[in-house]
Structure formats: structure tokens, C-alpha cells
Amino acid sequence: MTTRRRRRDPYTRTVVRLPERDLAESILYLAEPLLEPLGPTPPLDEARRAIGLAIDVWNAHVGGSFEPRAG
């Protein structure tokens, strides 16, 4: 038995859950374990690297939660 993917009606609405906290707070929350070992005043390049990694993780999570578009 095979299953078919139904195409979404282009005239329907998509409901998206919004996070309860601000995006910047979410990114800093993800980066916190990476920033903590760097101390209270980390070198700027290391702090940027840690936050950049947190942004990459966030983007991967968000990108993985969408269905691929048929096309």
C-alpha cells in the first residue's frame, strides 16, 4: 500500500506557532553553554563564534521543521 502526499490548497492558511520569548533571547539561551566557559568578558571573536554557532543551530532547527515544497 502506498501513500500519497496531498498538495496543500494555496488558498488555505498556515498556522505558525510563535516562540514565547524574543528571538535574541532564544539565540543567547542556545549560546549560553558556549559562552559560559569564556568568562564574564570573553574575547569578541570567540563570543561572535559562539553566537554564530547558536544561530546556525537555530536556523537548522527552523529549516528542518518545514515541509519541503513540491515543485
C-alpha positions in Angstrom: 0.0 0.0 0.0 1.5 3.4 -1.0 0.5 6.7 0.5 0.2 9.9 -1.5 1.2 13.3 -0.4 -1.6 15.7 -0.8 -0.8 19.1 -2.1 -1.8 22.0 0.2 -4.6 24.2 -1.1 -2.9 27.5 -1.9 -5.9 29.3 -0.5 -5.7 27.9 3.0 -3.9 29.5 5.9 -0.9 28.1 7.6 -0.7 28.4 11.3 2.7 29.0 12.8 3.5 28.9 16.5 5.4 31.9 17.6 8.0 31.4 20.3 7.2 32.7 23.7 10.5 34.6 24.0 12.2 37.1 21.7 14.5 35.7 19.0 17.5 37.4 20.5 16.8 35.8 23.9 16.4 32.4 22.2 19.7 32.7 20.5 21.5 33.8 23.7 19.9 30.9 25.5 21.3 28.5 22.9 24.7 30.2 23.1 24.9 30.3 26.9 26.6 26.9 27.3 29.3 28.0 24.8 29.7 31.5 26.3 29.9 30.4 29.9 33.4 28.9 29.8 34.7 32.0 28.1 34.2 34.0 31.3 32.4 37.3 32.1 34.2 39.3 29.4 35.0 36.9 26.5 37.2 38.0 23.6 34.9 39.5 20.9 35.9 37.0 18.2 35.2 34.0 20.4 31.9 35.4 21.6 30.9 36.0 17.9 31.9 32.5 17.0 29.7 31.0 19.8 26.7 33.2 18.9 27.2 32.3 15.2 27.1 28.6 16.1 23.9 29.2 18.1 22.4 31.0 15.1 23.4 28.1 12.8 21.7 25.6 15.2 18.6 27.8 15.3 18.4 28.0 11.5 18.9 24.3 11.1 16.1 23.6 13.6 13.7 26.1 11.9 14.6 24.9 8.4 14.1 21.3 9.5 10.6 22.0 10.8 9.1 22.9 7.4 7.8 20.5 4.8 9.7 20.6 1.5 7.7 22.3 -1.2 6.6 20.2 -4.2 7.8 21.7 -7.3 
